Amino acid sequence: MSGLIGKKIGMTSIFDENGKNIPCTVIQAGPCVVTQVRTEDVDGYSAIQLGFDDKSDKNTTKALQGHFAKAGTTSKRKVVEFSFDEELNLGDTVGVDLFVEGEFVDVSGISKGKGFQGVVKRHGFAGVGQATHGQHNRLRAPGSIGAASYPARVFKGMRMAGRMGGDTIKVENLRVLKVVADKNLIVVKGCIPGAKNSYVTIEK
C-alpha cells in the first residue's frame, strides 16, 4: 500500500468519450515530503511518514521544528504514515505521478460535522405518525425505545438522537479519471468525505 496526503478542492463533472456526464471530485495530491523513515530495527515496523502543506514555524512546536529540520524541509500541517514498496529517503518528494489514469484508489477523510441531530436526520426515522388525534408534537419523535420492567434498561447501540458527522470515512475503489501533473491535481469519480479544503489521504 502506498499513498499521498491531499486536499479536497471541490466537485465538478466531466464528459466521457460517449458524452455521458460523470460527477467527480478534484483533489490536490501532494507534493509530499518524506519526514521520517520507520524501520523494523528501530521502530518495529516499516513505514514512510509524509508531510503535506507548509505552515509557519511560529505555529509549530520546537520539537516538531527539529523533526522537520532533520528532513531538510519546512514545517508541515499534516503528517501521515504509509507503507511504500519502493525505497525512499529522508527529504525525498513524492508527487501526483504516483497515480495513473484508470486505476482505483481509496480515499479517507473526516466527514462534515452536523452537530447534535434527531433521529429523523441521523437515522432516517419516519416519526410517530400523523399530526391528527391530538398528536401535535410527535412528527419527528423517536417513539418507544424498549420494554418496561424487563429488561428494565436500554440496549447498547439503540438508535437515538446524538452527535452526527465528524467521523473518519473511507470511500473505496474510486477510479482516477485524470491526473494533472503540472498542478498536482487528480480527478476521481464520485464524491469523497469532508468539506472543501479539508485534508484527505489517497491510497493505492
C-alpha positions as CSV (number, residue, x, y, z in Angstrom):
1,M,0.0,0.0,0.0
2,S,1.3,3.5,-0.9
3,G,-0.4,6.8,-1.0
4,L,-0.4,10.6,-0.6
5,I,-1.9,13.3,1.5
6,G,-4.1,15.6,-0.3
7,K,-6.6,18.4,0.0
8,K,-10.2,18.3,-1.3
9,I,-10.6,21.2,-3.8
10,G,-14.3,20.5,-4.7
11,M,-16.6,18.7,-7.1
12,T,-17.2,19.1,-10.8
13,S,-18.2,17.0,-13.7
14,I,-16.6,15.9,-16.9
15,F,-17.9,14.2,-20.1
16,D,-16.5,10.8,-21.2
17,E,-16.0,9.7,-24.8
18,N,-19.7,8.7,-25.1
19,G,-20.9,12.1,-24.0
20,K,-22.0,10.9,-20.6
21,N,-21.7,13.4,-17.7
22,I,-19.7,12.0,-14.8
23,P,-19.6,13.6,-11.4
24,C,-16.1,13.8,-10.0
25,T,-14.0,15.3,-7.2
26,V,-10.8,17.3,-7.7
27,I,-8.0,16.6,-5.2
28,Q,-4.7,18.4,-4.8
29,A,-2.5,15.4,-4.1
30,G,0.9,16.4,-2.8
31,P,3.7,17.2,-3.3
32,C,4.5,15.4,0.0
33,V,7.9,15.3,1.7
34,V,9.3,12.2,3.5
35,T,9.7,13.5,7.0
36,Q,10.6,10.2,8.7
37,V,11.5,6.6,7.7
38,R,10.3,3.9,10.1
39,T,12.4,0.7,10.1
40,E,12.0,-2.7,11.7
41,D,15.2,-2.4,13.7
42,V,14.3,1.0,15.4
43,D,10.5,1.2,15.3
44,G,9.4,-2.4,15.0
45,Y,7.6,-1.8,11.7
46,S,8.4,-0.4,8.3
47,A,6.6,2.8,7.1
48,I,7.2,6.2,5.5
49,Q,5.9,9.3,7.1
50,L,4.9,12.0,4.7
51,G,4.3,15.7,5.4
52,F,2.0,18.0,3.4
53,D,1.1,21.7,3.3
54,D,3.5,24.3,4.7
55,K,2.9,26.2,7.9
56,S,4.9,28.8,9.7
57,D,7.4,28.0,12.4
58,K,5.6,30.4,14.7
59,N,2.7,27.9,14.9
60,T,4.9,24.8,15.3
61,T,6.4,23.4,18.5
62,K,10.1,23.4,18.9
63,A,10.1,19.5,18.9
64,L,8.3,19.4,15.5
65,Q,10.5,22.1,14.1
66,G,13.5,19.9,14.8
67,H,11.7,16.9,13.4
68,F,11.1,18.7,10.1
69,A,14.6,20.3,10.0
70,K,16.1,16.8,10.2
71,A,14.3,16.0,6.9
72,G,15.5,19.3,5.5
73,T,12.0,20.7,4.9
74,T,9.7,23.4,6.3
75,S,7.1,22.8,8.9
76,K,4.1,20.8,7.7
77,R,0.4,21.0,8.7
78,K,-0.4,17.3,8.1
79,V,1.7,14.2,8.6
80,V,0.6,10.6,7.8
81,E,2.4,7.3,7.6
82,F,2.1,5.0,4.6
83,S,3.8,1.7,3.7
84,F,5.8,2.1,0.5
85,D,7.2,-0.7,-1.6
86,E,10.0,1.4,-3.1
87,E,12.9,2.7,-1.1
88,L,12.5,6.4,-0.1
89,N,15.0,8.5,1.8
90,L,14.5,11.4,4.3
91,G,13.7,14.6,2.4
92,D,12.5,12.9,-0.8
93,T,9.4,14.3,-2.5
94,V,6.5,12.2,-3.6
95,G,4.2,13.7,-6.2
96,V,0.9,13.1,-8.0
97,D,2.8,11.0,-10.6
98,L,2.3,8.1,-8.1
99,F,-1.1,7.6,-9.7
100,V,-2.1,6.8,-13.3
101,E,-5.4,7.4,-15.0
102,G,-7.7,4.4,-14.9
103,E,-6.5,2.9,-11.7
104,F,-8.6,2.6,-8.5
105,V,-7.8,4.3,-5.2
106,D,-9.2,4.5,-1.7
107,V,-9.8,8.0,-0.2
108,S,-10.2,8.7,3.6
109,G,-11.3,11.9,5.2
110,I,-13.3,13.4,8.0
111,S,-17.0,13.9,7.1
112,K,-18.8,17.2,7.7
113,G,-19.9,17.7,11.2
114,K,-23.7,18.1,11.6
115,G,-23.8,18.8,15.4
116,F,-26.5,17.2,17.6
117,Q,-29.3,15.8,15.4
118,G,-32.5,14.0,16.0
119,V,-33.4,10.5,14.8
120,V,-35.1,11.6,11.6
121,K,-32.0,13.3,10.2
122,R,-29.5,11.0,11.9
123,H,-31.0,7.6,11.2
124,G,-33.8,8.2,8.7
125,F,-36.7,7.5,11.1
126,A,-40.2,8.4,9.8
127,G,-41.6,9.8,13.1
128,V,-44.6,8.6,15.1
129,G,-47.4,9.2,12.6
130,Q,-49.7,11.9,11.5
131,A,-50.5,15.2,13.2
132,T,-54.0,14.0,14.0
133,H,-55.9,12.7,17.0
134,G,-54.2,15.2,19.3
135,Q,-50.6,14.5,18.2
136,H,-49.2,17.9,17.9
137,N,-45.6,17.2,18.7
138,R,-44.9,13.7,17.5
139,L,-43.9,14.2,13.9
140,R,-40.2,13.7,14.4
141,A,-40.2,11.8,17.7
142,P,-38.3,8.5,18.0
143,G,-41.2,6.6,19.6
144,S,-40.7,3.7,22.0
145,I,-37.1,2.7,22.9
146,G,-37.9,-0.6,24.7
147,A,-39.9,-2.5,27.2
148,A,-40.5,-1.5,30.9
149,S,-39.9,-4.0,33.7
150,Y,-37.9,-6.3,31.5
151,P,-35.2,-5.7,30.5
152,A,-35.5,-2.5,32.5
153,R,-32.7,-0.9,30.6
154,V,-31.9,0.5,27.1
155,F,-29.8,-1.8,25.0
156,K,-26.4,-0.6,23.8
157,G,-26.5,0.7,20.2
158,M,-30.1,1.9,20.3
159,R,-30.5,4.4,17.5
160,M,-31.3,7.7,19.2
161,A,-30.5,11.4,18.8
162,G,-26.9,12.4,19.1
163,R,-23.8,13.9,17.5
164,M,-23.8,13.3,13.8
165,G,-20.8,13.6,11.4
166,G,-17.2,14.4,12.1
167,D,-16.3,10.7,11.6
168,T,-13.4,9.2,9.6
169,I,-14.9,7.8,6.4
170,K,-13.1,5.7,3.8
171,V,-14.6,5.5,0.3
172,E,-13.1,2.6,-1.6
173,N,-12.5,1.9,-5.3
174,L,-12.8,5.3,-6.8
175,R,-11.5,5.4,-10.4
176,V,-8.9,8.0,-11.3
177,L,-10.3,9.9,-14.3
178,K,-7.5,12.4,-14.8
179,V,-4.0,13.3,-13.5
180,V,-2.9,16.9,-13.9
181,A,0.8,16.6,-13.0
182,D,1.9,20.2,-13.5
183,K,-0.8,21.4,-11.0
184,N,-0.6,18.3,-8.6
185,L,-4.2,17.5,-9.2
186,I,-6.1,14.2,-9.6
187,V,-9.7,13.8,-10.5
188,V,-11.6,10.8,-9.1
189,K,-15.0,9.6,-10.0
190,G,-17.7,10.2,-7.4
191,C,-17.7,12.0,-4.1
192,I,-15.3,11.9,-1.1
193,P,-15.9,12.8,2.6
194,G,-15.1,16.2,4.0
195,A,-15.6,19.9,3.3
196,K,-13.7,21.9,0.8
197,N,-10.0,22.4,1.6
198,S,-10.1,19.5,4.2
199,Y,-7.3,17.0,4.2
200,V,-7.7,13.5,2.8
201,T,-5.4,10.5,2.3
202,I,-5.4,8.7,-1.1
203,E,-4.2,5.1,-1.0
204,K,-3.5,2.7,-3.9
